[in-house]
Amino acid sequence: MILDGKHALVTGGGTGIGLAIAQALAKAGAQVTITGRRKSILEEAAGERIFPFVMDVTDEAQVQTGVAEAVAARGPIDICVANAGVAEGRALHKSDTEFWRRIMTTNLDGAFWTIRECMASMRESDWGRVIGMSSIAGIKGLKGASAYTASKHGLIGLIRGLSEDYLGTGLTFNAVCPAYVDTEIVTRNVKSISARAGVSEDAARDMMVGANKHGRLIAPEEVAEAVLWLCGPGSGSVNGQAIEIAGGQF
């Protein structure tokens, strides 16, 4: 119970990577507020020390209200995991401003608002952990997904800038950068890649599996364990890092 007494907030915590992170943090003793847009999904994910709250990270007012209510219910935020995001590829000539803004508002603005609001209570403490869920696309360019790539590079920049702002305090800021993880996002992208590339869905899935250096999809629990490590004892000197979980070097 290394996180006993800590309050964590995980956006996009009802499914996939976010849910795995919430479960790992709760198992370690934290009280975990999970947020997302779908009430039914969040309620299904709720459990011992996991509390659902409907909040859309693309709405600044909702983020302000949601974080404030989470603090009122369970105390100051000690751990902020900005995980909510959208993964969608589109060629540049097919990318209009609406598409660009949707990607940026979810993946970058939403993370910015979430971290900013959590920091309002975290700054009063001498300990805190902020983790931005980036992607291997934050490290390298992802073909056919320039908007997504830009948003995930931007998130790493935000994390690194904040890590410099709070050097010497008990707060750390890190980004986690998974390659393809076995979640519903991969399932959705199979159909998208199949249509764009003109290949079968099996071939599209093989393309994603082959992009991971070790030749398999990553389990959500592997990402969750990395986040738990960043929140656990001995992690205080890990700060401003973009940690690749990709089965090898890029």
N, C-alpha and C positions, 0 to 999 in steps of 0.2 A: 504493500500500500504506500508506495513512494510518493504519491501525489495526494495523500490524505489531507483534507482541508483546503485544497486548491479548487478554484472555479475556472472551468474551461468553456470557451465558446467556439463551436465549430460550425461554420456556414456550409451549406450543402451537406448537412450531416445525416440526411435520411437514407442515403443510398451509397453504394460504391465505396470509394476511398474515404469519403467523409464519415460514413457509418463505421467503417473499420477503425478509423482514428478515434471516434467517439467511444467505441466499445473498449478499445485499448486503454484510453485515458480513464474511463470509468472503472475498469478492472484494477487499475493502479490506484484507485481511491478518490479520484477527482469527481466533483459534481459537474456534469457536462450539460450545457445548453446547446441543443442542436437546432439549427434554423434551416428553412427552406420555404418554397412556395406552396407545396402540396401538403395540406393538413393531414390527409389520410396516410400518406407515406411516413410523415414524421411520427404520427401516433403509433404506427406499426413498429417503428424503430425504437420507441421509448422503452425504457427498462429501468433496472436498478441504477440509480444515480445518473440517468439520462433523461433530460426534460425537453420536450418539443416546444418550439415557438415559431409560428408562421412569420417569415420575414423575407422580403424580396430585396436582394442586395443591389438591384438596379434602381431602387427608389431610396434616395438619400434620407427622406423623412422617416421611412420605415426602419432604416438602419439605426437612426438616432433613437427612435422610440423603442425599438426592439432591444437594443443593447442596454438602454436605461432600465427597461423593465426586467431584464435578466439580472442586472446588478441589484435592483431593488429586491428581487426574489431570492437570490443566492449569494449576494455579496460581490465585491470588486472582482473584475476579471483578472485572473493570474496568467491564463494561457489563451491566446487568440490564434485560432487556425483559420486563415482566410482561404477556404477551400472551394467555395462555390465558383463555378465557371462553366463556360460553354466551349465545346470543341467542334468547330465546323470549318471545313476547307472550301475555298472558292477561288477560281482563277481571277487574277487582277482585273481583266477586262469584263468580268461578270460581277465585280464587287462594287455595288453602289454605296453611297454614303450611309444609307440606313443599315446596311449589313455591317459596314465598318464600325459605326457607332454602337450597334448591338453587341458586337464582340468586345469592344473597348469598355463599354459601360458595365458589362457583366464581369469581365476578367480583370480589369484594371481599376475602374472607378469604384466598383463594388468592394474590391480588396482595400482600396484607399479609405473609403468611408468606414468599413468595418474596423480596420486597424486604428483609425483616428478615434473612433468612439470608444473602443476598448481601452485605448491609452489614457482616456480621461480619468479612469479609476486606477489603471495600472501604474501611472506615474506616482501615485501616492504610496506605493509599496517599494521595497528595496529588492524585489524579485519579480521577474516576469519573462514570459516566453512568447514571442510572436513568430509565427511560421506561415509563410506564403506558399500556397501550392502552385508552383510554376509547372514546368514540363521540360522534357528534353528539348522542346521547341524554344525554350528560353535560353538554351546553350548554343543551338545550331539552327540554321534555317530549315523549315519544314516545307518541302515541295508542295505546291498547290494550296498552301495555307498561310499566306503572307500576313493577313490580319491577325490570325491566331498567334503566329510567331512574334509579331510586334507586341502584342498584348503580354505575352509571357516574358519576353525580354524586358518590357517595362516593369513588370512585377518584381523581377530580380533587381532592377535599378532602384525601385522604391525601397526594397528590403535593405539593400546595401547602403543607401543614403541614410535610412533610419538607424542602422547599426553604428554609423559614424556619429550621428547626433547624440546617441546615448552611451557612448564609450565610457567605461569606468563606473557605470551603474550596475545594478543587479539585473538589468534587462538585456536580453539578446534577441536578435532578429536574423532569421535564416530562411532560405527558400529550399524547398524540396522539389526535385526535377525528375519525375518518373518518365520512363519511356511508355510503351503501350501496356496498359494494365487491364486485367480481365474484368471489365465492368460493362454496364449497359451502353456506355459511350462507344466502346469498341464494337458492340453489336450493331449500334446505329450506323457507325462509320463503315461497317462492312457493306451495307446497302449503298451508301453514298459513293464509296470508292468503286464498287462494282459498276455503278451507273456511269461514273465519270471516266473510268478507264476501259469500259467495255469488256470486263472480264467477269467470270463467275464469282459468286459470293465466297465460295471456298478459296478461290485464288486471291480474292481481296483480303480475306482473313490471313492467308499465308503471307501476304505482303507485309502486314503489320507484325506478325510473329517474326518474320525474317528481319525486320528492322531492329528488333531487340538483339543486342550483341550476343546473348546466350541462347537465342533461338527458341524462346518460349515467352508466353505472356506472363506478366508480373502479377502476383497475387496482391489484392488490396492490403492484406495483412502485412506484407513485406514493407509497404509504404508506412503503414501505421506504426510498425516497430521502430522505424527510423524517426518518426515524429516523437514517439515515446522516449527514445534515447535523447533527443534534443531537449526534452522537458525533465529528464531525470538527473540524478546526482552526477556530478563530474562534467556537466555540459556547459558550464559557465564560460569557458574559453573558446567555445565554438560560436562564432558571431560573424555575421555578414557573409555567410557562405551559401553557395548554390550547390546542393548535394545531389549528385546524379544517382538515380536508381534505375539502371539501364542494362545491367548484366555485363558491362564492360566499358571501355573508354570510348568517348566520342572525340 
